[in-house]
Amino acid sequence: METVAQPGGDKAAPSKLLQVTGLLYIVSTPLDVVELPLAAPATLTGGLFLFLCLLAWVRGGIAVPRAPLLLGLLAALVAWSFCTTLWSVAPASSIGQSSTTLLLAVSAVAISGVFTGSLTPPATALALGATVSGVAAMVSGREWIQNGTRSVQLEQVTFLGVDQNILAFHLSLGLAAAAFLILRSQSARLRLVALAMAATLSASLIMVGSRTGVGTLLGIGVLVVVMSATSLKRAGIALVALSVTSAVMMLISGAGLVPSRVVEWIQNPIAMDGRSAIVDSYLVTWSEWAIKGIGAGSDAYYLQLTTGWWFKNAHSAFWKAWIELGIVGLLLWILLVVGLGLRAFLSRERLFFGLCTIPIVLFFYTLAPLNSNMLWVIFGLALGATITTPAEERAGRPMTDPARSKRTDPHPARIRSSLLGQGHSRPATASRSNSSAHSE
């Protein structure tokens, strides 16, 4: 990985401590909604990771992504989010949400500077953290709720009261990471571990009972089949993985652990349910928020004010961004997501990002997990991805020298450079031998 030499500092690759701390943060991201006495696990590990990244940046030991457009969009999104507090219906909530967006954006930039080589370590951390959450949910069992004077046991599992939809989103991203390891890893041992994690995550997704989560499970399975068709070895690995997962699902079904809402959805799939009624309630006052929004993080407060009783978030990333941030914020979000997507799919690790796209797209449609630490880890990995030209893709070399890329593939390289950047900033003062240093 190329690094940026800060004034008065020496150029060095990210330290092992920084990488390990980053991986620890990634492992903890599925637990970002679990509250400990001091703070959520992801908050604690994320704070330590950002502190070490700041020290590394001061010493010139961390890279800065050379993607001015994407970094500008991140800055603009954070700035506009804070601006909406001026007219927010819940200013305190908007300040809190804007601060959260700022920290998540900074964490994404930090991730992009630390993990720029192989995505195997961060993918393993994502899958491991999600597996821990899945096991915790299955061990904790079905949730009990108070219905009047009596307690009622629900069919869906969870742990520590975590919302099943948020939990399913984390499990789905972990499953995508595990599928990537199964298809891409060169280590038979790691593939076996990834297979075990994928089976566990599939079982927990079904038992959690999120219909979007089950849809994601099916979508990832289809993509694994499609991607494995390019290689006989990969096809064999995918066949084993799908067979094991199918056996686990049959075992769960036979034990009567599949929530009835999942069975009903499989028998009669629907794109929307009660969420459409929530969106319709917001649309009644469309003229009040369409231009400048009603303030970051204040959608539920606004709905309560307009309906007199209903305290519900907009269950869609599209609607939530538009309602809270107005047309400016919506456009910033769209440009950011599209830009990161283009960068991801122009990189060598497009398989990983392709698998992660399935849960992101589906849950953006039904949930809007815009504050998920796990989501912003994916954003950070996409921001730090190294773009390759067609010639370098065939040669198996990443693009690091813009001059060489112009000779081999002038027009596409120039377009990619101007829109998305090509990797990480080259040091202002460094020896010729150091300027090409990379680390996996």
N, C-alpha and C positions, 0 to 999 in steps of 0.2 A: 504494500500500500504506500503510495506517495504521501509524504507529509509536508506540512508547511513550516518553513523555518521562520520563527518569530524573531523580531529584532533583538539581537543580543543572545539568542538561544541557539542551541544545536539541534539539528534534525535527528529525530529518532522515531522508531516505530512505536505504536501503542504498547505499553508495558503489559506483562502477563497479569499483573494485579488489576489493571484497568479492564482487560479482556474478561478476566474471571468475574470481576464485579459486574460488568455488563451482562454476562451470562446469568449471574445470580438475579439481576433485575428482570431479565427476560423470563426466567423460570417463575418469578413471583407475579408476573403480570396477570395471569388468570385469577389471582387472589386479590385484585385491586378493589373489589367491593366487600372484602372481608375486613371488618373493623376490629383492630386490637386496641388495648387500653391506650397506647400511645398514638398509633396511626396504622393505616393499612400496610400490609407487607410490601406492596409495590411502592408505596410512598417512602418507606424507610430505605429500601434497597435503591430506589430511584434517586433519592436525595444523595446517598453516598456515591452513586455512579456519576451524577452530575458534578459533584464536588471534585472527584478525581479527574473528570474530563476537563474541568476548568484549570486545575493545576497542570495537566498535560498540555493544554492549549497554550498556557503562559510559557511553558518550557519548550514549545515547538514540537511536541511529541504526538500531536493528533492532526489528522487531515481535515481540510475544509472542502466540502463538495463544490466542484466548479459547475454550478447550476444556478446562475444568477436569477433566471426567471422563476424557478421553483422557490428559491430562498426569498425572493421578493414577494411571491404570493403568500408564503407563510407569514412574513412580516406584515403584509397588508391585512391578512385575515385576523391576526392578533390585534392590530391597531383598530380595525373597524369594530371588532368585538368590544373593545374598551369604549369606543365612541358611542355604542348603543346604550351604554349605562346612563347617558345624558337624558334620554327620553324613555328609559325602561319603566315598565309597570312594577318591577321588583328590583330596584337598584342594587341592593345587597346581593341578591342572587346573580345579577349580571356581572358584578365585580368578581364574585367567586368563580363564575364560569369563565370569564375572560382570563383570570389568573391561571385557571386550570389549562385553558387552551395554550397560553404562553408556555407553561411548564412542559406540556406535551410536545409542543413544537420544538422547544430546546432539546428535549430528550430524543426526538427524531433526528435532529442534526447531530447530536452526540453519537447515536447509534450508527449513523451514516459514516462518521469518521473513524469508528472503531472496527466495524465489521464490513470490510470492503472486499475481502477475498472470498474464500469458500463460504457458502451459506450453511454448510453442514453443522457447525457449532450452534449458531442461533436457532436453526430449525430443530435441532435436538433439544435445546432448552425450551422452545415453545411447546413441543410435543410432550416433554417431561412435565412441565408445569400444568398443562391441561390434563394430563393423565392423573396427576395427584388430585386435581379437583374432581375428576370423574370418579375416582376410587372413593373419595370422601363423600360424594353424593350417594353412591351405591351403598356404602357402609352405613351412612346415616339413615337411609331408607326414606319412606314416604313421609311427607310433611303433614303435621297436624295443625289445624286452624280452629279458632273459636267461632262457632256459629250460634250466636245467642247464648244460651246457658249450657250448651253441650259442645264437646270437642269432636271434630270431624277429620278423618284421615283422608288426604287427597291421594290420587293415583300416581302423581308425579314425585320423583325423588329430588332432593336438594340437600344442602348442608348449611348450617348456620343462617338459615333464612334467606339465602341468596336467591334473587329472582331467577326463575327457570329459563327465561328467555336470554338474559345476559349470560347465564351459565352455559347455555347451549351454543351461544356465539363463540365463547372461549373454547369450548370442546371442539367445535367445528374447525376453528383455525388450527388447533392442535392436531386434529385429524389430517388436515391438509399438509401440515409439516411432516407428520409421520408417513403419509403417502409419498411425499417427496423423498424421504430417506429410503424408503423401500425401493423406489425406482432408480434413485441416483447413487446411493452409497456403494462404494467399492468394497466395503468391509462386510463380510458375511455375518459377523457377530452383531454389528450395528443394525443390519437389516432384520435380524431376528428380534432384537430389542424393539425396533420400530414396528415390526409386525405385532408384537405383544401389546405395544401401546395403541396401535390402530384398532386391534380387537377390543381392548378395554374402552377406548373412546367411543367406538361404535355401540357397544353395549350401554354405556352410560348415556349416550345421546338418545337412544330409544327410551330408556327408563326415565330420563328427565322429562320427556313428553312434549318437547317443543316441535311443532309441525314444521317450522322453518328449519330446525336442526335436522329432522329426518329428511327433508328435501335436500339439504346440503349433503347429507350422507349419501343419498342416491346420486347426486350430481358428481361428487368426487369419485364415486365408484365408476360412473360412466367415463369420466375423463381418464381415470387410471387405465381402463380397458383400451381407450383410443390411443393413449400415449404409449402403451406397451406393445402396440401392433408394429412399431418400428424396429423391434429387435426380438429375436427368438428367445434370448436369455431373459430379457425384460418381460416378455409375455409369460414365461414360465413363473417368474417371481410374482407377477400380478395375479396369475391363476391361483397360486398358493395363498396369497393374501386374501383374495376374494373368497376362497373356499373356507378359510379359517373364520373370516368375518361372518360369512353366511351361517356357519355352524354355531357361532356364538349367538347370532340373532334367533336361530331356531330354538336354541336352548332357552333363551329368555322368553320367547313366545310360548314354549311348552310349559314354562313355569308360571304362566299367567302374569308376567311382570310388565307387559306392554300396556301402557295407558289406553283406555278406550278412545280417547280423543285422537290418538295416533292411528288406531285401527279405522276409525270413521273417516279420517282424512285420506288414508290410503285408498279406501273404498270409494270415496267421493272427494277428490282433490278440489280445493277452492283457493283462489288467489288472495282473497281478503275475507275477513270475518268482521268482528265487532270493531276493529280498528277503523273501518271506513266511517262508522258513526262518529268517531272522535274527530277525524279530518273534516267531516261535514259540519261539525259544530264550529270549527275554526273558520270554515269558508263563509259562514253567515256574516262575519265581520271582515271579509277579505279586504275591503278598501282601507281599513285602519292599519294594516300591517304590510301590505303588498310592496310599498316603496321603501320604507326605512326600518321595518320590523318593530317588534315590541320589546326588544332587549334580550341579550344573550342569556340563556338559562332561565327564562321567565315564561315559557309557554304554558306550563301548568297553572301558574298564578293568573295568567291572562284568561285562560279558559274558566277558571273559577270565578273571576270577576264578571265575565260576560254571561255565564250560565247560572251563576248564583250558588253552585254546589259541586260541579264536576271538576276535580283536580286530576287531570290526566295530561301526560306528555303527548306530543304529536308522534305517532308511531310510524315514522318514515323519515329517513335522513333528508330527503328532498323537502318535505313539508316543514320539518323542524328547522332546517337552515333558513328557509324562506320566511317562516313566521317570526323567528327570533331576530334574524339579521337583515331582513328585507332583500330586495333584488340585488343589492351590491354584495351582501354576504353570500347569497346563493351563487352568484356568478363566480366569486372568489373560490368557493368550495368546488364548484364544477371544474374550473380551470386547474385547481390544485390536484384534484383526483385524476383528471384526464392527463395532466402533465406527468404525474408520478406513474400512471399506467403506461404511458408511452415509453418512459425511461425504463420501466421494469421489463417490458416486452421487447425492447431493443438490446437487453442485456443477455449474457450467456445463461443466467439463472432464470430464464423465462418460465421454466417448468414449475419452479417453486411459486412464482407469482401467479401463474395460471391457476394452480390449485387453490391458492388463497383467494383468488378473485371470486370463486363460487360462494363461499360463506359471506364475503364482504358485500357482494351484490345482493344476495337474498336477504341478508339481515338489514342492509340499508333500506330495503323495500318495506320490511315489516317492523323494524325495531328502532333504528337510528342510534347505534352504539358509538356516537362521535367522541365520547369521553373515554373510550376503552384504551388503556395503556397498551394492550395487545395489538390493537389496530394501529396505533402510532409507531409501534415497533416495526410493523410491516411497512409503514410509510418511510421510516428511517432506513430500512434495508433497501427499499426501492430508490431512495435518494442517493444512497451510497453505491448503487449498482454501477458496474463498469460497462459502458456501451461498447459494442463490437460492430465493426463493419462487416459486410458479407465476405470480403477477402480474408479478414482476420478470423472470421468464424470458420471458414474452410481450413485455414492454417492452424486453428486452435490457439491463437494468440489474442489477448485482450488489447484494446486500443489504448495506448498511453502516450504516443507521440503524434500530436496534431499534424505536424509537417508530413510525417510518413503517411498518415491517413489521407491527406489531400492528394498524395501521389497515387495511392492505390484506389481510392474511391472518392473523388473530389466532391461531387455535388451532394450525395447523401450525408457525408461526414460534415460538410459545412452546414447543412440544414440542422443536423442533430446538435452540432456544437452551438449554434446560435439560439436554438430553442431550449435545449435541455442540459447542455454541458456535456463534457466527455469523461468526467471522472473526478479527480481531485486536483486542487491547485498545485502548480509546480513551484518549488521553493524559489524565493527571490534571490537568495544567496546560498549556493550549495555547489559542491564539487560535481564534476561531470559524472563521476562514478556513483555519487550518492543520489543524483537526480532521478535515477531510474530504479531506485530501491523499492521493492514491494515485499509484502508479507502475506501469507495465506491466512 
